[in-house]
């Protein structure tokens, strides 16, 4: 079973003005596609690994042969991170979270503003390329705000990604140049909190 590039759930220009159409097209059709292609290439000749979906593959990364493990981390992580990224954004979205995820954010961080500040700081202080994440940690049965370098996946640490902001320069440089903070501020307007709440409910249920 080879891995495939998922179709975007909206048009390239659907997230404007926060994210421009050209960035969305290049990001999804070039960068994400390269991760998928390189992952499939790395897994050639490893039939047992091709039986796993991307989540299982990353959760059990220690079982991947050392000769290809870093390549799978880079490209498998890039594949799953981006597949999640497209889903947790939507046109006409943003605002404050409601439902279970909204309550969990208030309980954990005090209020939504404090959470946004923590999440943004994680994105701005991630040196070089990486991601700012809100994750569900099964070990503590709670949510956390973390940052991860490059395409490292929270799944490898036993955590479920719920909300992620890509702070690789290719995610924002065409529109925002070096102004990462402006990009993160605009990005909040396209966060699909309904999808994040669905991911949270599934994570708590062990799915």
Secondary structure, DSSP 8 states (H G I E B T S, - for coil): --------SS-TTTTTTTS-HHHHHHIIIIIIHHHHHHHHHHTTT-TTGGGS-HHHHHHTGGGS-HHHHHHHHHHHHHHHHHHHHHHTB-TT--S---HHHHHHHHHHHSSHHHHHHHHHHHHHHS-SSEEEEEEEETTTTEEEEEEEETT--GGGGTEEEEEEEE-SGGGTHHHHTT-HHHHHHHHGGGB-HHHHHHHHHHHHTT-
